[in-house]
Amino acid sequence: MLNKTKILLAYILTALLLLILFVYSVNTGSLKISPVQLFKGLFIAYDKDVATVYDLRFPRIFIAMLGGAAIAVSGVLLQAVMKNPLADPGIIGISSGASFVSVIVTAFFPLLYKLTPLFACVGGCVACALVYFLSWKSGLSPIRLILVGVAINSMFTGLMSAFNSGTGSTYSGAASIVNANITQKTWDDFKILVCYTAVGLLFSLIVTKYCDLLSLEDKTVRSLGMNVTVVRLIISVIACLLSSVSTAVIGVISFLGLIVPHIARLLVGSNHKVLMPYTMILGAFIFLLADTVGRTICYPYEINAATVMSVIGGPFFIFLLRRSDKHNG
């Protein structure tokens, strides 16, 4: 059991690192501004350079932080519901299901653009239901769950790629969802993201005590007067909402919902009341870091954050899979 001092220190250090990374990300590119100049340009007097940074870099940075927080929390919720430390919305097909629906809506019903996250949530929930249904065989096996999830993910990813290739990539909005590109995101995209994810993040904080109870045996939980099936369904919907909305705006990001919860548990423990808010901060930091690394590693060219997360997350996933294999005999 971690003591309160260590937990508080983890919160403070992570928040401080996020602030430093934010300032660095603002200055990543051809246009450089000092923190003092940034403050004056934002709150005191108009500054042309600050206005340019505000319109071009700020939406991308805030979307990266908010999307990272949402996907990371979605991973925590799915791992609690499925009792599977390898669960991640990008790996088990939820994100790709949401992305596929987002691509269809963006391409054929552009007038419904602001409602795309809701349609994406439906796609994510359908993908999640398919994973549950196809992997159920006298209970949920952690390995079977992952294998079925990977298959569902591959199916939806293939459908998206086929659609993108078949249309000649002429639908720029749809192509950006397929390729998980946040380069050209605007304040309108951020407003859409924040409207939906704020609700999901708030509900994720409300259900923390139920996430703790789900770590117990189902018989024990039922003896406490709780309907396990209903609780699992509610938490699954919240997880799908967070991952699907993020996917609709920034595209499919795999491994973020896997890596962040594991690091967070090492630093602050498994109590979801403490783990959930810390995961939000750490998720924002990790994804903004991935985006910033992608912008700087081969400047003036860019590597999208999804690619950076895949390079890091692939070996991490293999390591966790091998460790899980040993624990399960």
C-alpha positions in Angstrom: 0.0 0.0 0.0 1.5 3.3 -1.1 1.5 6.1 1.5 -0.1 9.4 0.9 3.2 11.3 0.6 4.3 9.2 -2.4 0.9 9.5 -4.0 0.9 13.3 -3.6 4.5 13.5 -4.9 3.5 11.5 -8.0 0.6 13.9 -8.6 2.7 17.0 -8.2 5.6 15.8 -10.3 3.4 14.6 -13.1 1.4 17.8 -13.2 4.7 19.8 -13.2 6.0 17.7 -16.1 2.8 18.2 -18.0 3.1 22.0 -17.5 6.8 22.0 -18.7 5.9 19.8 -21.7 3.0 22.2 -22.5 5.3 25.2 -22.7 7.8 23.2 -24.8 5.1 22.1 -27.2 4.0 25.7 -27.7 7.5 26.5 -28.8 7.9 23.4 -31.1 8.1 24.7 -34.6 9.5 27.5 -36.7 7.8 30.2 -34.6 9.3 30.7 -31.1 7.9 32.7 -28.2 8.9 33.1 -24.6 6.6 32.3 -21.7 6.5 36.0 -20.8 5.6 36.9 -24.4 3.0 34.2 -24.4 1.4 35.5 -21.2 1.4 39.1 -22.4 0.0 38.1 -25.8 -2.8 36.1 -24.3 -3.9 38.4 -21.4 -2.5 41.9 -21.9 -1.9 43.1 -25.4 -2.3 41.7 -28.9 0.7 40.0 -30.3 0.8 38.7 -33.9 3.1 35.7 -33.1 1.1 34.7 -30.1 -2.2 34.9 -32.1 -0.7 32.6 -34.7 0.4 30.1 -32.1 -3.0 30.4 -30.4 -4.9 29.5 -33.6 -2.5 26.8 -34.9 -0.8 25.1 -32.0 -3.1 25.5 -29.0 -6.0 23.5 -30.4 -3.7 20.6 -31.3 -2.0 20.7 -27.8 -5.3 20.8 -25.9 -6.9 18.1 -28.1 -3.8 15.9 -27.5 -4.1 16.4 -23.7 -7.9 15.9 -23.5 -7.9 13.0 -25.9 -5.0 11.3 -24.1 -6.8 11.7 -20.7 -10.0 10.2 -22.1 -8.4 7.2 -23.8 -6.3 6.4 -20.7 -9.3 6.5 -18.4 -11.2 4.3 -20.9 -8.4 1.8 -20.5 -8.7 1.8 -16.7 -12.5 1.3 -17.0 -12.2 -1.6 -19.5 -9.5 -3.3 -17.4 -11.8 -3.1 -14.3 -14.8 -4.4 -16.1 -13.1 -7.2 -18.0 -10.7 -8.1 -15.1 -8.1 -8.1 -17.8 -4.9 -6.0 -17.5 -4.4 -6.3 -21.3 -7.7 -4.6 -22.2 -7.3 -1.4 -24.3 -9.9 0.2 -26.5 -7.4 0.4 -29.4 -6.4 -3.3 -29.2 -9.8 -5.0 -28.6 -11.5 -3.2 -31.5 -13.6 -0.5 -29.8 -11.7 2.4 -31.3 -11.7 0.9 -34.8 -15.4 0.3 -34.6 -16.0 3.9 -33.6 -13.6 5.1 -36.3 -15.3 3.1 -39.0 -18.7 4.7 -38.1 -17.1 8.1 -37.9 -15.6 7.7 -41.4 -18.9 6.8 -42.9 -20.7 9.7 -41.2 -18.0 12.2 -42.1 -17.9 11.1 -45.7 -21.6 10.7 -46.5 -23.4 12.9 -44.0 -21.1 16.0 -43.4 -24.0 18.0 -42.1 -24.1 15.7 -39.1 -20.4 16.5 -38.3 -21.1 17.7 -34.8 -23.0 14.6 -34.0 -20.2 12.3 -35.3 -19.0 11.5 -31.7 -22.5 10.1 -30.8 -22.5 7.9 -33.9 -18.9 6.9 -33.1 -20.1 5.9 -29.6 -22.7 3.6 -31.1 -20.0 2.0 -33.3 -17.7 1.6 -30.3 -20.5 0.0 -28.2 -21.3 -2.5 -31.1 -17.6 -3.5 -31.3 -17.5 -4.0 -27.6 -20.6 -6.1 -27.6 -19.2 -8.2 -30.4 -16.0 -8.8 -28.4 -18.0 -9.8 -25.3 -20.4 -12.1 -27.3 -17.7 -13.9 -29.4 -15.3 -14.4 -26.5 -17.8 -15.7 -24.0 -17.5 -19.5 -23.4 -18.4 -20.5 -19.9 -16.9 -17.2 -18.8 -14.4 -14.7 -20.1 -10.9 -15.9 -20.7 -8.4 -13.0 -20.7 -6.4 -14.4 -23.6 -9.6 -15.3 -25.6 -10.9 -11.8 -25.0 -7.7 -10.3 -26.5 -7.6 -12.6 -29.5 -11.2 -11.9 -30.4 -10.6 -8.2 -29.8 -7.6 -8.2 -32.2 -9.7 -10.0 -34.8 -12.5 -7.4 -34.5 -10.0 -4.6 -34.6 -8.5 -6.0 -37.8 -11.9 -6.4 -39.4 -12.9 -2.7 -38.8 -9.4 -1.5 -39.7 -9.6 -3.4 -43.0 -13.0 -1.9 -43.7 -11.7 1.6 -43.1 -8.6 1.1 -45.2 -10.7 -0.3 -48.0 -13.1 2.7 -47.9 -10.2 5.2 -47.8 -8.5 3.5 -50.8 -11.7 3.1 -52.7 -12.5 6.8 -52.5 -9.0 7.8 -53.5 -8.6 9.6 -50.1 -10.7 12.4 -51.4 -12.6 12.8 -48.1 -10.0 14.7 -46.1 -12.0 14.6 -42.9 -12.5 10.8 -43.2 -8.8 10.3 -44.1 -7.7 12.2 -41.0 -9.7 9.8 -38.8 -8.3 6.8 -40.5 -4.7 8.0 -40.2 -5.1 9.4 -36.7 -3.8 12.9 -37.7 -4.3 15.8 -35.4 -2.1 18.3 -37.3 -5.0 20.4 -38.8 -7.3 20.3 -35.8 -9.0 23.6 -34.9 -10.8 25.1 -31.9 -14.1 23.7 -33.3 -12.7 20.2 -33.0 -11.6 20.9 -29.4 -15.1 22.2 -28.5 -16.7 19.0 -29.8 -14.2 16.9 -28.0 -14.6 18.7 -24.6 -18.4 18.7 -24.7 -18.5 14.9 -24.8 -15.4 13.8 -22.9 -16.2 16.2 -20.0 -19.4 14.1 -19.4 -17.5 10.8 -19.7 -14.7 11.9 -17.4 -17.2 13.1 -14.8 -19.0 9.8 -14.8 -15.7 7.9 -14.6 -15.0 9.6 -11.3 -18.5 8.7 -10.0 -18.1 5.0 -10.7 -14.7 4.6 -9.0 -16.0 2.7 -6.0 -17.8 0.2 -8.3 -14.6 -0.4 -10.2 -12.9 -1.3 -6.9 -15.8 -3.8 -6.2 -15.5 -5.4 -9.6 -12.0 -6.6 -8.6 -13.8 -9.0 -6.2 -15.4 -12.3 -7.1 -18.9 -11.8 -8.7 -20.5 -13.9 -5.9 -19.0 -11.6 -3.3 -20.2 -8.5 -5.1 -23.8 -9.9 -5.5 -23.8 -10.6 -1.7 -23.3 -6.9 -1.2 -26.6 -6.2 -3.1 -25.1 -5.0 -6.3 -26.2 -6.1 -9.8 -22.9 -7.0 -11.4 -24.3 -7.2 -14.9 -25.8 -3.7 -14.8 -22.7 -2.2 -13.3 -20.5 -3.8 -15.9 -22.8 -2.5 -18.7 -22.8 1.1 -17.3 -19.0 1.2 -16.9 -18.5 -0.3 -20.4 -20.7 2.4 -21.9 -18.7 5.1 -20.2 -15.5 3.5 -21.5 -16.9 3.3 -25.0 -18.1 6.9 -24.9 -14.6 8.2 -23.9 -12.7 6.1 -26.4 -15.2 6.5 -29.2 -15.5 10.3 -28.9 -11.7 10.6 -28.8 -11.4 8.4 -31.9 -14.0 10.4 -33.8 -11.8 13.5 -33.4 -8.2 12.3 -33.3 -8.4 8.8 -34.8 -7.5 5.4 -33.5 -4.7 5.5 -30.9 -3.6 2.0 -29.8 -1.7 1.1 -26.6 -2.3 4.4 -24.8 -5.1 2.9 -22.8 -2.8 0.0 -21.9 0.4 1.7 -21.0 -0.9 4.6 -18.9 -3.0 2.6 -16.4 -0.1 0.2 -15.7 2.3 3.0 -15.1 -0.3 4.8 -13.0 -0.9 1.7 -10.8 2.8 1.5 -10.1 3.0 5.1 -9.0 -0.3 5.6 -7.1 -1.7 2.1 -6.5 -4.9 0.4 -7.5 -7.5 2.3 -5.5 -9.6 3.8 -8.4 -10.6 6.8 -6.3 -6.9 7.9 -6.5 -6.0 6.1 -9.8 -8.7 7.6 -12.0 -7.8 11.3 -11.6 -4.1 10.5 -11.8 -4.6 8.5 -15.0 -6.2 11.6 -16.5 -3.1 13.7 -15.8 -0.7 11.0 -16.9 -2.7 10.2 -20.0 -2.6 13.8 -21.1 1.2 13.9 -20.5 2.0 10.7 -22.4 -0.1 11.5 -25.5 1.1 15.1 -25.6 4.7 13.7 -25.3 4.1 11.3 -28.2 2.7 14.1 -30.3 5.6 16.4 -29.5 8.2 13.7 -30.2 6.5 13.1 -33.5 6.8 16.8 -34.4 10.4 17.2 -33.4 12.2 13.9 -34.2 12.5 14.5 -37.9 11.6 18.2 -38.2 10.3 19.7 -40.6 8.5 16.4 -41.3 6.1 14.9 -38.7 5.3 11.4 -37.4 1.8 11.2 -36.1 1.3 10.4 -32.4 -0.5 7.1 -33.2 2.6 5.8 -34.9 4.8 6.9 -31.9 2.4 5.1 -29.5 2.5 2.0 -31.6 6.3 1.8 -31.7 6.4 2.2 -27.9 3.3 0.2 -27.1 4.0 -2.9 -29.2 7.0 -4.1 -27.1 5.1 -3.1 -23.9 2.1 -5.2 -24.9 4.3 -8.2 -25.6 6.0 -7.9 -22.2 2.6 -7.7 -20.4 1.3 -10.7 -22.5 4.3 -12.8 -21.5 4.0 -11.9 -17.9 0.2 -12.6 -17.9 1.0 -16.0 -19.5 3.3 -16.9 -16.7 0.8 -15.9 -14.0 -1.9 -17.9 -15.7 0.3 -21.0 -16.0 
